[in-house]
Amino acid sequence: MAHARQRCLLITFDAFATLFHPLHPIPEIYASVANSYRLSGTPIAPAALQTAFKKAYKAESKAYPNYGREMVLRGEYGGPKQWWTGVIKSTFANALDKPDLQLPGGMVDRLIEIYASKEGYALYEEVRPFFDQLREYKTQQPVFDCIVTGIISNSDDRVSTVLRSLGLSVGRARADEDRSSTLLPGFEEATTTNLEEEGFYSKDLNMVITSYEAGQEKPNRLIFDVAARQVNRLLGAAKWTQYDLDNIDWTRIHVGDDFAKDYQGATDAGWHGILLDRDNTFTDSSDVEVINSLEALLPKIQRHATS
């Protein structure tokens, strides 16, 4: 006798500019740290760093795409820490017009430390209440047999640490593309993940998929496929209940603030994309599913549940 098919929901979020934002403008923090280390004979103004940071970030991204991942796998590059060291050094070298500028010891590490925690970032005000509501919805809604939540982010592995520092509970499931993420040099301490212990209802976010660990950045379909595969690993390892992975109908939703990377990337991968337009500036198409706050997301999920 055939078993009834199960329905499961996977809902993922972009991280930066979707769940959290810089606590203070980045040039202000860079200038403050540089001045505390007496980098220059005269105080550095934040305005001098605005363009310099953008230029450095763009150049590093072009020279070492996705934090230099391909070179890392060949043993030719050090990964995200080396990448961000390059951005930081180039920012101040550009701003001070000193190509051979040497930064004081500890300054790079201090900036990296700030942007790995609540020192550098803050949640948008509705994020914590939304995840409280979502956790309640997970346990009470009658439609889905399981709901899995996660992050899909074009970032390095600090995003998990940032989210925890900001008060969200984050599971330890990670990407599994090409090589275990624990073999890639990064910021997060390598841990042995026991997926059997990763519950769906005890975490705000069950998994984090970063482009650095997955192998491609959004909008490439690969990162969404990696997320879908990781969920199957989670369900297959769950010891408190049994799922027939060949007998599940999935609803997959991704929410983010970037039309091309988040909305278009998700829809091209066969997911439901939802564009988070906090500034209410997107006017290109009435066919795009848009929300202006996460407060409007749960009703959207409920409509997908009954469709």
N, C-alpha and C positions, 0 to 999 in steps of 0.2 A: 504493500500500500504506500503510495507516494505521500511524503510529508508536505504539509502546507509550506509554501515559500515564506521566508522571513523577510522583513523589511528593516533596513538599517540606514541611518543617516550619518554621513561624514560631513562636518562643517569645519572649514578652515578659514584662517584669517591671515592677512598680511600683518606685519608687526609695526614697523616704523610708520608714523603718520596715519595709522589705522587704530592701533591700541595705545601707543604711547608717542610722545613728542619730546623734543629737548626742553629741559626745565628752564634753561636760559639760552639765548642765541649762542650758537657755537663760536662765533668770533669773540664774543665776550669772555667765554671760558678760556679759549686759547690765549687771549691777551692777558687775562688775569694770571694764568699759570706761568706764562712766559715772564711776566713782570715780577712774579714772586721768585723766579730763578735768576732775575737780573740779566735776562738774555741780551738786552740792549742798554746802551748808555742812557737813553731816554725812554720813558714809558712807551710801550707799543699800544696804539689805539685800535680798538676792535674794527673800525672802518677799514684800516689798512689790511686786515686779514680776510675780509669778506670775499673779494675777488681772488686773492691768493689761494684760499682754501679750495674754491671751486676749480681753479686751474689745476691745482695739485691733485685733487680727487679725480678729475677727468683724465689727466695724464697717467696716473697710476692704474686706472681702470683700463685704459687702452694698452698699456705696456704689460700688465699682468691681470688679464680678465678673470673674474670670479676668484679674486684673492690669490691668483697665480696657481690655481689648483692643478692644472696640467703639468706645470713645472714641478710642483710639489711631488706629484706621483712619480716623476722621473728623478727625484732627489736633487733637484737643481734650485729649489727655492724653499723659503722657510714658512710660507703660509700667511695667515692673517696678521700675525704680529709684525712680520717683516713688511707686509703690505702697508699697514697703518703707520709704521715707523717711517716709511717712505713718504706717505702723505703728509705727516706732521713736519718732517724735515724740509720738504719742498715748500710747504705753506710758508714757513718762516724765512726760508731762503729767498722765495719770491717777494715776500712783503718787504724784506730788508735789503733786497737786491745784493745778496751775498751768496753766490752759487756754492761756495765751499764752506758755508756756515756749519760750525760744529755746535750741537746743542748740549747744554749742561747735563751731566749724569743725573738720571732719575726723572728728567722732565718728560720724556716720551712715555715712560711707564706711568707717570702720574696722570697724564691725559687719557691713556688707555684705561686706567683704573676708574676714572670719573665716568667714562662712557660704557662702563660695564655694570652700572648700578643706578640707584635712585638719586645719586649725586648729579647725574647727567640728564635723567629723563623723568617724566611724570606721565601717569595714565591720564587719558581724557576722562572727564568727570563722570561720564555715564558707563565707563567700562566695568568698574567693580560691581555696580548694581546690576548690569546686564548679565555678568557671569553668575551672580547669585540667582537671578531669575532662570538662567539657562540650566543651572544645576538642579533647581527644583523641577523644571520642565522635564529634564532627563528622567527623573524618578517617577513622575506622575502621568506623563502623557501616555495615551493608550495605543498610538499608531505604530511607533517604531519598536522593534525588538531590541535594538541597541542604538545608542548615539555616541559617536566618537568625535572629539574636537581636536583641533591642531593648528599649528602655524605653518604657513608656506612663505618663506621670506628670502629675498635676495640679500643675504647677510652672512656674516661669519657666525661662529658658534657662541658668541657672547649673548645672543638674543635670549637664550634660556636663562642665563644669570640675571639679565636685566629684568625679565618678566618676574622672576622669583623675588628679586629685590623690591619690586613694585607691589608685591603682595599677592600675586597670582600663584596658584599651585600648578606645577608643571611636571608631567610625567617624563620618564627618561628614554622613551622610544625615539629613535633617530633614523636618519636615512640609511639605506643599505646599498646604495649604488656603487658598483665597481669594487670598492673596498670598505670594510667596516669603518665607520666614522671615527672610531677610537684609534685607528692607525694614521689618521691625518693629523699633523700638528696643528693645534688650535689653542683656544683659551680655556675651554671647558676641560676639567679633569676627566681623564679616561675612567670609566666605570664599567663594571660588568652588569649589564642590564638584564634583570630577571623579568621577562615580559609576563610571566605568570602572576606576578605581584602587581601589575599595572591595571588597576580597576578603572572602569569607565566613569563611575559616578563620584569618585573621591578626588578627582582632579578637575581644575578649570580647563586645562589643556592636556590632552593625553599624549600628544607627540609634537615634536618640532622638526620640521624639514627645512634645512637651510640650503641655499644654492651651493655653498662651498662643499657641503657634505654630499648633496645629491648629484652634483656634477654639471648641472646647467641652471641658468637663471630663468625666472619668468621673463617673457611669456612662453619659453620653450615647453613643449608638452611633457618632456621627460620629468620635470620636477613634480608635475601633477600625477604622473604615472607612478613615480616613486612613493608619493604620499598614499595613493590607493593601494599599492603593494604592501606598504608598511602596516596599514590597517588590517590587512589579511593576516599578517604575522601576529598582530596584537590579538585578533580574534582566535587565531589558531592556538595561541599559547594560553588563553584564558582558562584557568583551572576551575573557576567557580561556576561555569556554565559551558555548554557545548554549542558550537555553531557549525553548520554544514556550509562550508565556504562556497560550494557549488550550488547552493540553494538559497542565495541571498539576492534580493533586489535592492540595489543601492540608490539612494538619493545623495548626490554629492554637490555641495554648495561651497563656493569660495567668496570671501568678502574682502575687498581692499579698496584703496583710494586712487589707484592708478588705472586708467581706462585700458591702456594697451597691455600692461603687465598683468594686472589682476583680472579685470572683467573679460577682456578679449582672450587672454591666455587661458582662463578657465573654460570659457565657452568653446574655444577651439579644441580643448581637451575632452569635450563632451560633458562638462560639468555645468551647473547653473552658476553663472556669475552675478554678483551683486556689487554695484559700484557704491562706495561710501564717499559721498560728495559733501563734506562738512561745510564748505563755503558756498554751496548752492550755485556753482559756476558752470556745471555741465549742462549744455543745452543742445548737444549734437543730434540726439535721436530719442524719439519717444519709445522706441523698442527696448531700450536699455533699462534694466531693473535698477533703480537708484534709491538710496536712502540717504538722509542727511545726518543721521545719528544712529548709533546702535540701539537706541530706544525703539526704533522702528523695525528692528530685525526680527524679533520673535514672532510678530504676526506674519511676516514673510515666510518664516520657517513653517509655521502652522498651515499656511496656505499650500506650501509644497507638500506637506504631510497628507493633505487630503486630495491632492491632484492625481 
